Amino acid sequence: MKEAVLTLYACRKDGEAVPGIAKDLFSQVMERIFFTDEQEFQILFKDGTAIQFHVTANKPENKAQSEGMVRFFAQAPLEDDTIRDAILRQISLFNCIVGIQFQLDDNEQRTNHIVNTIYGMAKELGGFVLHPDMCLYSPDGKLLISIDGKTDYEEFRPQAHSSLLERDAEETEADRARKERSIALLKEKGIPYIEHLQAAVLEEECRIPPKDVIIHRLSAVFAAAVVSEIYGGGQFDNCREIAEGQMKQMEERYQVTRWLSPEEKAYIENPLQEPLQHVKFGWRYECCSVLLWALSMIGLKEPDEICDAAKLGSIMWNHTFDSLMEKAVLRGRDEILDMQDLVFRYDWACVDARIHHGKVDGLDGEIIFEWHYALNWLTGADGITEWDRVSTTT
């Protein structure tokens, strides 16, 4: 065994999402996750080895490191000054740094899985991956810059996580009242909270999609979850035939193909390409439950009880787009915003508990993450309307 090091760089307000993302993406090969302090955690693999993460965000040393990287890469002889300046600007924005150490052996498949998963983390974080040879790559594997002046980009625009953007909207009395209602419920349930955590979605920012858009999104999420259940459950020998039959029915009922997100489409077309995706899309039944709740078709269970997938299925398989449009009643904006704010604070409690090696009674972090994801899409959190780009920053 020998040690390997990769570093993730991102532009976001904090690094609290990193442990949850790492846990989700490494879940199939993970034995357990544990924290050594507030900035470090390890994932123990089933083969007995481990991968270690050191996370810092918005610290003085982060700024010093990004400034050092700018000076270093400023020496790179890129021919196009415009691209070079844009890349250096991107590097100067890095304020969240995740140092990653892991062990390498002769198993090429194992190495590729670890490296690909780290790139998956970069995608979730909106970051970039620095290799020991000082080549910086985007999450899709494109070379951003090397010290010898190479890049795969002909055009580049710096990017930052939306959590860093200034908010044009101002908090209103209604926003403050919503926050107080959420905190009252948290107190009643004995769930930790912080007073200064402002609402993630202000009334002025909220953009709830029309009912038809929500039903289209619901059908796409449900279709991917169904495929994940077929392939990930291990109870079928003829997965491909069953999945194709289910997708045919979904197409007849909801014309689902045209509404799939790029990630959903890629998974459904080739579900065996990355087995970890079975877990990701399987949990999306929880997103379906939130979308059906928003359509007044079901009530949500307690936040530590997984949804009843069979019940969701009975709704989806016994309806078409037209009949669901007729029966569903979209809940009011205030009710959806109330739920989003409460779940946002639930998620903060879950993330904080993970960082401090604990858990929150009455909350399941996996469930809360999916609820938070769906509610952020429903309310247009951070101005993001594309399903694959939804963020759950707390």
N, C-alpha and C positions, 0 to 999 in steps of 0.2 A: 504494500500500500504506500502511496505517496500523497502528499497534500496538494490540493488545488484551490485556487482563490479566484472568485469573480466578484465584481462590485456592481450593484445597481445604483443608478443615480436618477432621481426624479424631482419634479417641481410640484410640491404639494404642501399643505399646511402642517401635516404631521405624519408620523409613521405608524399610527395605531392600527392601521388596516393590515400591516405586513404579516403579523402572526396568523391571522385568520386566513389570508390569501395563501400563505405557505402551507398551512394545515390542509386546506381544501385541495390544493393542487398535488400535494404529496400523499394524499389520503390512502391511495391504494398500496403504497410501499412503506407506510409509516406504522411504527409500533406505538409510539406515543410522542407527545410534545411536552417540553418542560422549559421553564424560564429560570435562568441563572441570576438575572437581575432585571431592572426595568428596561434596559437597553439590549439585553442579550437573551436569546432563546435557542434551543436545540431541538431538532427532530431526530429521534432515534429510528433508524430503518429496521425493517424486519430481518436484514442480514447481519445485524449487530453493529453496523457502522452508524455514523451520525453526520448530520450537516448542521453547522453552527451559523447563526445570524447575529450580526451586531447592527442595531438600528439607531441612527441619530437623525433628528429633524429640527430645523430652525435653531441650531446651536451655533455659537461663534466659530467653532472649529469647522463646521460645514462651509461657512462663507470663506474661511481661509483656504479650505481644500479646493473649492470651486475656483477661487481666484488663482490658485497655483496651477490648476488644470488649464485655465485660460492662458496663462503665461507659457505653459508647456506647449500646448497645441498651436499657439500663435506662431511658433517656429515652423509649423508644417507648411511646405511650399505648394499650397493649393493654387492652381492657375486662376480660378475665378474668385476674385476678391469678395463679390457679393455673397457667394455661398460660404466662404470662409468666415465672413463677419457674422452671418446668420448662425452658423454652427457655434462660434465662440460666444455669441449672445445666449444660445441655448445652454451652453456649459455654465455660463455665469449665473444662470437662474437656478441651478441645482442647489436644493436646500435640504433634500432628504436622501440620506446615503445608507445603503444596506450592504455591509461587508459580509461575504459568504465564504465559508471554508468547508471543504468536504474532502473525502478520501477517494482516490482513484485506484483501480486495480486493472487487470487485463480484460475485464468484461466490457467490451465496447457497447453492448446494448444498455448496460447499467449506466455507463458514462453518458451516453446520448440521452437517456431518460432524465437524468439529473440536470444536464445542461438545458435540454428543451423545456423542462419544468421551470427552471430559473428564468428562461426567456418568457415563459407564460406569466410568471410573476411580474416581469417588466411590462408586459402588455396590460395587466390588471392595474398596475401602478402608474401607467403612462410614463414609463421611464426608459432608460437606456442601460446597456450592459458593457462594462469595461473589462477587457481581458488583460492578463499580465503583460502581454506584448504592447500594451497601451493602444490597442485598437478599440474604438467605441462603436457599438452596434445598436441599431434600433430593434424593437421586439420582433420584427419580422426577419431579422438576420441581415439587413442591409447595413453596409459599412457607412457610418456617419463620418468618421475621420480617423486617419492614422497619422503617425508622426512623419511618415515619408510623403505625406501630401496626397493620399488617395481617399476617394469617397465614391459611393455608389449613387449619390444624389446629383441631379442636374439642377434641381431647385429645392430649396428647403426653407421652411418657416418655423421659427422657434415655437414651442408649445409649453403650456403650463397647465397643471390641474385646475379645474374650475374653482376649487376651494380657495385658490389664491387670488382670484379676481375680486376686484372691488364690487360691492353691491350698490346698484343704483337705487334700489328700493329702500325705504326707511321703515323701521319697525313701528307698527301702529298699536293703538290700545287693544284692538282685537287680537293682534299677534301676542301681546303681553298676557292677555287674558287666557289665550290658548295655552301658553307656556305654563301659567299658574294652574290651569286645570290638569295638565299632564303631571306636574309636580305633585299635586294633591293626590292623584292616583298612585304615583310612585311611593309616596309616603304611606299611603294606606296599605300597600302591598309589601312595604319594607324593602323596596328596591333602591339601591344607591343612585344618587344624581348629583349634579353640580348646578348651582343657581345661575352661574354666568353663561351657561351654554345657550346661545341664542338660537331661535328657530332656524332650521335648515331651509325651510321654504316660507317666505313671508306671503301674506295675502296678495300683495301687489305682484308678486312673482309667479303665483300659482297659475298654471295653465292645464286644466283637466281636459283630456281628449273627449270628443263626442262619443256617444254610445257605440256607434258602428266601428269606430277605430279601436275601442277597447275590446269589442267582440272579435275583431280580426286578430288583435294581438293575443287574446286568450286562446284562440284556436291554434295559433302557431306555437305558443308555449306548451299547450296540452299535447300537440302532435309530437314534439320533441321529447316530452316526458314519457309518452306512451312507447316510443321507440326505445328509449333508455331502459324502460321496464322490461321490454321484450329481450333486449340484448344483455342487460346487466343482471337480470334475475337468475340466470342459469337453469331455468326450468324448461327451456325449449330447445329442440334439436334443429328445427327448421325456422330459425329466427328471421331469415331474409324473407321467406314467403309470408310469414305472419305479419311482419312489419309492412311489407308491400300491400297486403290486404287492408291493414288498418289505415294506412295512408290513402288508399283508394277511397275508403269510406269518408275520411276527413275531407278529401278533395270534393267528393259529391255533396257533403253537407255544408262545408264552409269555404270551398275554393281556397284551401289553406296554402297551397304552394306559392301563390303570389304574395302572401303576407309573411313568409318566413324571413327572419333576419339572416344576414350572411353566416353567422355562426350556427344557427339552427339548420340552415340549408346544407352547410358543409357536413354537419354531424349526421343528418338524416340520410344524405347521399352516401356517406362512407362511415358508418358507426363503429367499424372495427379498427379504424385508423389509429385512434387514441382511446384506449379503454378507460382512462380517467374521466373522459367525458360522460360515461354512463352515470357516474355519481353526480356530476354537475347538473346534468339535465334531469336526473331523477328527483333531485331536490326541488326542481322547478314546479312540482305539483303544489308546493306551498305558494308559489307566485300565482298559480291558477286559483287557489282558494281566495287570495286577496282580490283578484280581478272579478271573480264571481261574487264576492262580498260587495264590491263596488257597484255591481249590477243588481244588487238586492236579491240574488238568487240563493245565497246561503248566509249563515252567521259564521263568524270566526271562532274557532275553538280557543281554549286557553293557550297562552304562548309557550307552554312546555309540552303540548300534545300535538303530535303530527296530524296532518289533515287526513280525512277519510278519502283516499284516492278512488275507492269504489263509488262513493257518493258523487264525487266530481265527475267520474265517468258516466254515471247514470244520467247526469244533466247533459253532458256534452253529446253522448250517443243517442239521446232521445230528443235532440233538437237539431235544427238546421240554423244557418245564419238568420234566415227570415223569421223563423219561429222564436229564436232567442231575442231578436230585435223587438219582436212584438211583446214578449213576456217580461223582459228585463226592464228594470227601472233604475236609472242611474242615481246613486245617492247624491245628496247635495254637497256642494264644495266645502262647506264648513265641517260636515261630518267626515269627509275624506281627509281634509287638512288636520282635523283633530287626531285622527288615527295615525297619520303620517308623523305628526309631532311626537305622539306617545311612543311609537315604535322606534323613531329616531333616538329617543332617550333610553328606551330598552336596549338598543344596540350599543349605545355608549356604555351602559352598565356592563354588558357582556364583554365588550372589548377591554374595558378597565379591569374586569375580573380576570381575563386571560393574562393580561400584563402582570397582574399581582398574584398569579398562581392560584386563583380561586374560581368559584362559579357563583351564579346568582340563583337563589331558590326561586322557582316559579318561572324561570326563563330558560329556553333552549336556544343557545347561540346560533345553531344552524337554521332553526325555524325563523328566528328574528332576522337573520341576514336576508333570507328570501322575502320575508314580508317587507323589510326595509327597501329592498331592490324594487319590488313591484310598486310600492307606494311612492317611491321617488320618481318612477316613470309616470305614474298616474298624475302626480302634481307638477311634473316638469322641473324637478330639483336641479339646480345649477344650470338651468336652461337647456338640459339634455333631453332630447325626444327620441333618439335612436336607442333601441333596446340594448344592443350590445355594448353601448358606451355608458350605460347608467353607472353612477358611482354611489357608494354607501358610506362615504366619509363621515366620521362622527367627531 
